[in-house]
């Protein structure tokens, strides 16, 4: 007696029927699939839709992904690729930019859901990134959001060069337009109160913190630049500083308030040898925050001290191109005009009130 044969299960290939479009097939259950030849082998991918029009729309991009990513099996996970790109010793990037990307990478990784973090780059879709971006943008500033997109775009561009992916899904996400912040500085009297509030705390570093706040406000330097200035960098009435964003060397003239400050620092007993840094504390951030809280005034960031310098210069008649040079900008004053231009009409109106006809 011949044994009964078990019914054979139809393979997926036999259950795919050709559609009107080349490479587009319809499964017996109604779901559309893409089939293409890659290196002599047939590769199939489900489009996860029963809608013909949607499948036809998804077909070109899916084909590019299947055919273009010849090294997809070597692609790293999203987390791994992010960390590798942020840590990569890229000669095209300034050290400050590389450090910025490392900070951005950490902020992205901290917000990635586990299922997306471990996905390999070819598997990450625009939808995946958009869902993550909606959460990230709700917590981060628009500038930080745009920085995150820039880093992610670099990650996929690097994978494109290695032929690990066929397209860059980040191109489907738009940058956000930062809201221009019209910042108004504290008055000279209020700034003096802030400095005195810090100095009068009587703590170990109170005096040094107050002087650091003044040094930043009277020089206009970024905190990373000010931290490196030594007494030997004070030459011929100028501060020689290392510009953080482009690794250049610049000069800032010592305004009268800065000259007075340096004389007080020397008389304070703080180390003032040629190789000593002028700022005795790394950052006066917490001291500044505490003073603002005690005085009940709007919170000031460390970077706002740079804005105070720029504002005082403009109020004293310094033009935008000159100010741009002092701030370390290389655009001839365009950025300075955008950031501080709103202060000029206010200042002009105040000055006009002093004119006696």
Buried (B, 14 or more C-beta within 10 A) or exposed (E): EEEEEEEEEEEEEEBBEEBEBEBBBBBEEEBBBBBBEEEEEEEBBEBEBEEBEEBBEBBEBBBEBBBBBEEBEEBBBBBBBBBEBBEEEBEEBBEBBBBBBBEBBEBBBEBBEEEBBEBBBBBBBBEBBEEBBEEBBEEBEEEBBBBBBBBBBBBBBBBBEBBBBBBBBBEEBEEBEEEEEEBEBBEEEEBEBBBEBBBEBEEEBBBBBBBBBBBBBBBBBBBBBBBBBBBEBBEEEBBBBBBBBEEEEBBBBBBEBBBEBBEEBEEEEBEBEEEEBBBBBEBBBEBBBBBBEBBEBEEBBBEBBBBBBBBBBBBEEBEBBBBBBBBBBEEEBEBBBEBBEBBEEEBEEEEEEEEEE
